[in-house]
Amino acid sequence: MFERYVSRVREILGRYLVSGILVFAPVGITLWAVGWVIERLDHLLLPRVLSFFSGEPEAQVHTPFVGALFTLLVVILLGVITRHLLRPELLRAWERLLARVPLAGNLYAGVKQLFEAIFKGTDTSQFNRVVLIEYPRRDVYAIAFTTGAPRGNITRALERKLLNCFIPTTPNPTSGVFVMVPEEDAVELDLSIEEGFKLVMSAGLVNPADDDPEPLPFGVASRMQDREAS
């Protein structure tokens, strides 16, 4: 009797614990991430500016959000200056000058291309489709995000249409594998980019609603049907 009562209490407490974790974990992680970003922005520019003008080696900003707001205003001011005051010729001259510096030039070019891909959103430099590809071997499939099509030497060497695909890892989608696959070997999924990332981050636990799935006409779909028929 006592053991049954203890087992019942343990089951109820476990159920409440899981419910609490499901509520607390997303909120707690989100607040922690936002606080971490704000803390870094608070100490990014403003303390250095105050140290420069006051002569003190380490000036501290004790009021939260002031440093983050100052950093945001500096970024906006730089955007205004870049778009309305600086001529494109000056920017190109600065980039050519910086490109001559061995390490800084490569780093600057890579960071610039990355942020342009994220914020400008051109057709060939963003996550624009969610696809299913065979990786790392046949009959094993992975969720991937297309980032356009390769150009230049790659297309001339292979003489076929390829897709640039990024395969994120679980549960951290910021790391992953970059592959180039033939366009006919990719199955386009009727998922938004956000739904695709949720599926990857949750390891398949969070599935998007799919009331009437319709496979799109890519080469892998036909191959999958042929295998099922055989």
RAZI-V497395 format. One record per residue. N is the residue number from 1. RES is the residue in one small letter. PHI is phi in whole degrees, 0 to 359 (NA if undefined). NEAR is the number of other ideal C-beta (glycine too) atoms within 10 Angstrom. D_FIRST is the distance of its C-alpha to the first C-alpha in whole Angstrom. Layout:
# RAZI-V497395
n=N res=RES phi=PHI near=NEAR d_first=D_FIRST
n=N res=RES phi=PHI near=NEAR d_first=D_FIRST
This chain:
# RAZI-V497395
n=1 res=m phi=NA near=5 d_first=0
n=2 res=f phi=294 near=6 d_first=4
n=3 res=e phi=297 near=7 d_first=5
n=4 res=r phi=296 near=8 d_first=5
n=5 res=y phi=295 near=9 d_first=6
n=6 res=v phi=296 near=10 d_first=9
n=7 res=s phi=296 near=10 d_first=10
n=8 res=r phi=295 near=10 d_first=11
n=9 res=v phi=297 near=10 d_first=12
n=10 res=r phi=297 near=10 d_first=14
n=11 res=e phi=296 near=10 d_first=15
n=12 res=i phi=294 near=10 d_first=17
n=13 res=l phi=296 near=10 d_first=18
n=14 res=g phi=297 near=10 d_first=20
n=15 res=r phi=296 near=10 d_first=21
n=16 res=y phi=294 near=10 d_first=23
n=17 res=l phi=297 near=10 d_first=24
n=18 res=v phi=297 near=10 d_first=26
n=19 res=s phi=299 near=10 d_first=27
n=20 res=g phi=294 near=10 d_first=29
n=21 res=i phi=296 near=11 d_first=30
n=22 res=l phi=297 near=9 d_first=32
n=23 res=v phi=273 near=10 d_first=34
n=24 res=f phi=285 near=10 d_first=34
n=25 res=a phi=300 near=10 d_first=36
n=26 res=p phi=298 near=10 d_first=39
n=27 res=v phi=293 near=9 d_first=40
n=28 res=g phi=297 near=11 d_first=39
n=29 res=i phi=295 near=10 d_first=41
n=30 res=t phi=296 near=10 d_first=44
n=31 res=l phi=296 near=10 d_first=44
n=32 res=w phi=296 near=10 d_first=45
n=33 res=a phi=295 near=10 d_first=47
n=34 res=v phi=296 near=10 d_first=49
n=35 res=g phi=296 near=11 d_first=49
n=36 res=w phi=296 near=10 d_first=50
n=37 res=v phi=295 near=11 d_first=53
n=38 res=i phi=296 near=15 d_first=54
n=39 res=e phi=297 near=13 d_first=54
n=40 res=r phi=293 near=12 d_first=56
n=41 res=l phi=293 near=18 d_first=59
n=42 res=d phi=300 near=21 d_first=59
n=43 res=h phi=255 near=14 d_first=60
n=44 res=l phi=278 near=14 d_first=62
n=45 res=l phi=242 near=17 d_first=66
n=46 res=l phi=301 near=20 d_first=66
n=47 res=p phi=300 near=17 d_first=65
n=48 res=r phi=290 near=12 d_first=68
n=49 res=v phi=294 near=14 d_first=70
n=50 res=l phi=296 near=17 d_first=70
n=51 res=s phi=294 near=14 d_first=71
n=52 res=f phi=294 near=10 d_first=74
n=53 res=f phi=276 near=8 d_first=75
n=54 res=s phi=269 near=9 d_first=74
n=55 res=g phi=84 near=8 d_first=75
n=56 res=e phi=284 near=11 d_first=72
n=57 res=p phi=294 near=6 d_first=70
n=58 res=e phi=223 near=8 d_first=67
n=59 res=a phi=278 near=15 d_first=66
n=60 res=q phi=250 near=11 d_first=63
n=61 res=v phi=250 near=16 d_first=62
n=62 res=h phi=269 near=6 d_first=59
n=63 res=t phi=272 near=8 d_first=59
n=64 res=p phi=296 near=12 d_first=56
n=65 res=f phi=73 near=12 d_first=57
n=66 res=v phi=293 near=12 d_first=61
n=67 res=g phi=295 near=24 d_first=62
n=68 res=a phi=295 near=20 d_first=60
n=69 res=l phi=296 near=15 d_first=62
n=70 res=f phi=297 near=19 d_first=65
n=71 res=t phi=298 near=18 d_first=64
n=72 res=l phi=298 near=13 d_first=64
n=73 res=l phi=295 near=11 d_first=67
n=74 res=v phi=296 near=14 d_first=69
n=75 res=v phi=296 near=11 d_first=68
n=76 res=i phi=296 near=10 d_first=69
n=77 res=l phi=298 near=10 d_first=72
n=78 res=l phi=297 near=11 d_first=73
n=79 res=g phi=296 near=10 d_first=72
n=80 res=v phi=296 near=9 d_first=75
n=81 res=i phi=297 near=10 d_first=77
n=82 res=t phi=295 near=12 d_first=77
n=83 res=r phi=279 near=8 d_first=77
n=84 res=h phi=240 near=7 d_first=80
n=85 res=l phi=249 near=8 d_first=82
n=86 res=l phi=274 near=12 d_first=82
n=87 res=r phi=279 near=8 d_first=84
n=88 res=p phi=302 near=8 d_first=82
n=89 res=e phi=296 near=8 d_first=85
n=90 res=l phi=293 near=11 d_first=84
n=91 res=l phi=295 near=11 d_first=80
n=92 res=r phi=294 near=10 d_first=81
n=93 res=a phi=295 near=11 d_first=84
n=94 res=w phi=297 near=12 d_first=81
n=95 res=e phi=294 near=13 d_first=79
n=96 res=r phi=295 near=10 d_first=82
n=97 res=l phi=294 near=10 d_first=82
n=98 res=l phi=291 near=14 d_first=78
n=99 res=a phi=294 near=13 d_first=78
n=100 res=r phi=282 near=8 d_first=81
n=101 res=v phi=281 near=11 d_first=79
n=102 res=p phi=306 near=8 d_first=77
n=103 res=l phi=274 near=7 d_first=73
n=104 res=a phi=295 near=11 d_first=73
n=105 res=g phi=297 near=15 d_first=75
n=106 res=n phi=294 near=11 d_first=72
n=107 res=l phi=295 near=12 d_first=69
n=108 res=y phi=298 near=15 d_first=71
n=109 res=a phi=296 near=13 d_first=72
n=110 res=g phi=294 near=10 d_first=68
n=111 res=v phi=294 near=10 d_first=66
n=112 res=k phi=297 near=12 d_first=69
n=113 res=q phi=296 near=11 d_first=68
n=114 res=l phi=297 near=11 d_first=64
n=115 res=f phi=288 near=10 d_first=64
n=116 res=e phi=295 near=13 d_first=67
n=117 res=a phi=295 near=16 d_first=65
n=118 res=i phi=283 near=11 d_first=62
n=119 res=f phi=263 near=8 d_first=64
n=120 res=k phi=278 near=9 d_first=67
n=121 res=g phi=66 near=11 d_first=65
n=122 res=t phi=286 near=10 d_first=68
n=123 res=d phi=297 near=8 d_first=67
n=124 res=t phi=260 near=13 d_first=68
n=125 res=s phi=221 near=16 d_first=66
n=126 res=q phi=211 near=18 d_first=62
n=127 res=f phi=288 near=18 d_first=59
n=128 res=n phi=247 near=14 d_first=60
n=129 res=r phi=214 near=20 d_first=58
n=130 res=v phi=255 near=23 d_first=55
n=131 res=v phi=232 near=25 d_first=56
n=132 res=l phi=244 near=21 d_first=54
n=133 res=i phi=231 near=21 d_first=56
n=134 res=e phi=278 near=17 d_first=55
n=135 res=y phi=202 near=16 d_first=54
n=136 res=p phi=271 near=9 d_first=54
n=137 res=r phi=210 near=6 d_first=55
n=138 res=r phi=296 near=9 d_first=55
n=139 res=d phi=69 near=7 d_first=53
n=140 res=v phi=240 near=9 d_first=51
n=141 res=y phi=246 near=14 d_first=51
n=142 res=a phi=226 near=17 d_first=51
n=143 res=i phi=283 near=21 d_first=51
n=144 res=a phi=223 near=29 d_first=54
n=145 res=f phi=239 near=21 d_first=56
n=146 res=t phi=281 near=21 d_first=60
n=147 res=t phi=235 near=18 d_first=62
n=148 res=g phi=112 near=17 d_first=66
n=149 res=a phi=233 near=15 d_first=68
n=150 res=p phi=293 near=16 d_first=70
n=151 res=r phi=227 near=11 d_first=73
n=152 res=g phi=71 near=7 d_first=76
n=153 res=n phi=299 near=8 d_first=76
n=154 res=i phi=295 near=12 d_first=73
n=155 res=t phi=293 near=14 d_first=74
n=156 res=r phi=290 near=8 d_first=78
n=157 res=a phi=286 near=9 d_first=76
n=158 res=l phi=263 near=12 d_first=74
n=159 res=e phi=56 near=6 d_first=76
n=160 res=r phi=205 near=9 d_first=73
n=161 res=k phi=281 near=11 d_first=70
n=162 res=l phi=239 near=18 d_first=67
n=163 res=l phi=239 near=22 d_first=65
n=164 res=n phi=282 near=19 d_first=63
n=165 res=c phi=232 near=23 d_first=60
n=166 res=f phi=251 near=14 d_first=57
n=167 res=i phi=256 near=18 d_first=54
n=168 res=p phi=283 near=20 d_first=51
n=169 res=t phi=263 near=12 d_first=48
n=170 res=t phi=249 near=13 d_first=45
n=171 res=p phi=266 near=9 d_first=43
n=172 res=n phi=256 near=10 d_first=47
n=173 res=p phi=283 near=17 d_first=49
n=174 res=t phi=284 near=6 d_first=52
n=175 res=s phi=250 near=7 d_first=52
n=176 res=g phi=173 near=17 d_first=53
n=177 res=v phi=235 near=13 d_first=56
n=178 res=f phi=258 near=10 d_first=59
n=179 res=v phi=226 near=16 d_first=61
n=180 res=m phi=241 near=13 d_first=63
n=181 res=v phi=237 near=18 d_first=63
n=182 res=p phi=300 near=15 d_first=65
n=183 res=e phi=300 near=15 d_first=65
n=184 res=e phi=287 near=16 d_first=65
n=185 res=d phi=265 near=16 d_first=62
n=186 res=a phi=249 near=23 d_first=59
n=187 res=v phi=259 near=22 d_first=57
n=188 res=e phi=283 near=18 d_first=57
n=189 res=l phi=260 near=21 d_first=54
n=190 res=d phi=276 near=13 d_first=54
n=191 res=l phi=229 near=18 d_first=52
n=192 res=s phi=281 near=12 d_first=53
n=193 res=i phi=299 near=13 d_first=53
n=194 res=e phi=296 near=10 d_first=50
n=195 res=e phi=295 near=17 d_first=48
n=196 res=g phi=296 near=21 d_first=49
n=197 res=f phi=293 near=18 d_first=48
n=198 res=k phi=298 near=16 d_first=45
n=199 res=l phi=297 near=19 d_first=44
n=200 res=v phi=289 near=23 d_first=45
n=201 res=m phi=296 near=16 d_first=44
n=202 res=s phi=270 near=12 d_first=40
n=203 res=a phi=57 near=9 d_first=41
n=204 res=g phi=88 near=10 d_first=41
n=205 res=l phi=286 near=8 d_first=38
n=206 res=v phi=257 near=12 d_first=40
n=207 res=n phi=256 near=10 d_first=42
n=208 res=p phi=291 near=14 d_first=45
n=209 res=a phi=294 near=5 d_first=45
n=210 res=d phi=219 near=11 d_first=47
n=211 res=d phi=284 near=4 d_first=48
n=212 res=d phi=220 near=5 d_first=51
n=213 res=p phi=292 near=7 d_first=51
n=214 res=e phi=230 near=7 d_first=55
n=215 res=p phi=297 near=15 d_first=56
n=216 res=l phi=273 near=13 d_first=59
n=217 res=p phi=284 near=10 d_first=62
n=218 res=f phi=240 near=19 d_first=62
n=219 res=g phi=296 near=13 d_first=63
n=220 res=v phi=293 near=20 d_first=59
n=221 res=a phi=300 near=16 d_first=58
n=222 res=s phi=293 near=13 d_first=60
n=223 res=r phi=293 near=15 d_first=60
n=224 res=m phi=296 near=16 d_first=56
n=225 res=q phi=293 near=11 d_first=57
n=226 res=d phi=295 near=9 d_first=59
n=227 res=r phi=293 near=10 d_first=57
n=228 res=e phi=294 near=7 d_first=54
n=229 res=a phi=291 near=6 d_first=57
n=230 res=s phi=279 near=5 d_first=58
